[in-house]
Amino acid sequence: KNQLKPSNRYDPSRPSKTDLNIKSPTNLLQPSKFESAHPNEAPIDLSSYISPCPSSQALRSDCARQILRSLEKTGFCMIHGTGISPALCSSALDETSHFFRASEKVRKSARSNDRARRGYVPANEENFGSLLSEGRQPNDLVWKFRVGPEAPCKAGGDAGSPLLRPNSWPSADAWGKDQACSFRQAIG
């Protein structure tokens, strides 16, 4: 009696209507919009890290404390003053939305098995709690797409640090050349 019908069971390979309600939150790119939604968490200004002025060291220390406090309190922080244009942020969010709405075949074409876990990771395959040494935790029910800095390969094909690995991108064969290229330009 209390069993779910097969059509109502969670299937991480198929997005739900809620999963597909991904919108580019361009209104959240403006600090004033975030402040009204989260009155106790003001966006943190990172411009002191961009400034070449040596006297900004105190501002940098204060910024680092604000980031740490926000991450400890809420698990995230909203930032501004990065020098990254809102248009670029919006474009990256749009392309990410297209990627996660694409077929599982497209998403899986961006999987990587390297140590840095770049590219696509399906839902229910990893758990963040294990990174925090919180013992056995259930796997995360979210899709992930990771990119990071790359380093040229050393002799023998090793990139050295596990944090400097090649990024993994959706294949043009699976997604189409134009869409795959557009995604890589916006995200990479």
N, C-alpha and C positions, 0 to 999 in steps of 0.2 A: 504494500500500500504506500509506503513512504519512499519507495525507490523513484529516482529520477527517470524520466523517459529518456531514451537514447539521444533524442534531439536536444535535450536540455543539459546534457553532461558537458563538462568543460573539456574542450579539445584545444590544446595549445597551438595546433597547426592551423586552426581556423579562427580568424578574428571574430569577436562578437560585435554586435551593433555598438556597444559602448567602446570597444577597442578602436573601431573605425571613426569615432567621433574625435579625430585628431584635427585640431585647428592650429593655425599659426597664431600664437598669442601675441600679436604685434602690440596690443595694448599693454602687455606685461613688460615690453621692452622699455617702457617709460617708467622711471622710478615712482612718479606720483601715483600711477595706477597700482603698483605693488604696495605702496604705503597704505592706500585705502583698503586693500584686501587683507593686509597683514600689519595692523597698526603698531604692533610691538616689535616688528622686524623691519627696520629701515634698510634699504639697499646700501651696500658697502661700496664706498668709492675707492677704486683701485688706481686712480690717476697718479697717486704718489709713487707707484711702481713704474710708471711710464716716464715720469719726470727725470731728467738727467741731473737735477739739482741735488748736490750732496746734503743740503740741509733738510731734505725730506726724510731722513732716516727715522726721526721720531714719528712722523706720519706713517711710515711703513710699519713700524713696530705696532702702532695703534691699530692699523688696518689688519695686521696679522692677528692681533688679539680679538678684534671684532669677528673675523672669519671663524676663528676657533670657537668663540662663544656661541655664534650662530649654529655652527655644525654640532656642537655638543647639545644645544637646546632643541633644535628642530631637525637636524640631519641634512640641512641644505642652507644655502645662502643666496640671496639675490645680489648681484653686483652691477656696478656701472662704472664709467670712467675707464673703460678698457681700450678705447681707441678703435674698437670694432664698430663699424656702422650698423645702425638698426636695420638697414636694407640687407646687409650680408647675413645678419642673424635671422631675419625673416625668411630669406632665401634658403638657408640651411634647415630651418624648421619645415618649410614647405617640402623640400626634397626628402627629408626624413619621413614626413607624412606619406609621401608617394611610395617610399621604400617599404614601409610597414603595411601599406595597403596592397602591395604587389603580391603575387602568388608565392606560395611556400617555395616553389622551384627557384624563383628569383632570389628570395632571401637566403636559401641554402647555398646558392652559388657564391655567396660572400662569406661562407664559413671558413674558419682557419683552425687548425689543430696545434698551432705553435704555442709556446709558453706564455706569450703575451695576450693570448685570446683576442686577437684583433678580428674585426668583422662582426658577423652576425652570430648571436647565441640564442637558440630557441628558448622558449619558456620552459621552466621546470628542469633545467639542466645544471644550474649553479645556485649557490646561496651566499648572500652577502655576509650572513652571520658567521660563516666559517672563516672569513677573512679577519674577523674580530675575535677569533678564538672563543666563540660563545658555545662551543660544543656542537652537538648535532642539531641542526636547524632544518626545517623544511626548505626545499628548493624554492627560488623566487619564481613567481608566476608572471614574469614579464619578459618580453622580448628585449634583447640588447643589441646595440651596434656600437662597437668601439673602434676608435682610431687613435693614433698617437704618433710621436716623433719616430722617424725612421733613421737608421744609420746605414751607410754603405757597408756591404758585406766585406769581411776580412778574407784573407786567403783561406781556402777550405770551405767557404760558404757560411761561416759563422758570423753573425752580426755582433757578437760580444754580449752586451747586456741583454737580459731577457726583456727589458723595457724598451729596447730599440730594435723592433722587428718590423718587417714589411706589413703594411696595412693590407687588408683583404677587401676587395670591392666586388659588387655584383657583376656577373659576366655580361658582356654585350650579347652573347648568344642567348642567354636566358631572358634578358630584359629588353634588348634592343640597344643599338649603338648610341642613339641620341639620348635616351633616358639614362643609361649607365654613365655616359660622359657627363651629363648635366648633374647627376648625383655626386660624382667624384669631384667635379669642380666646386660645387657648393659646400661639400663636407670636408674634402681634403685640403 
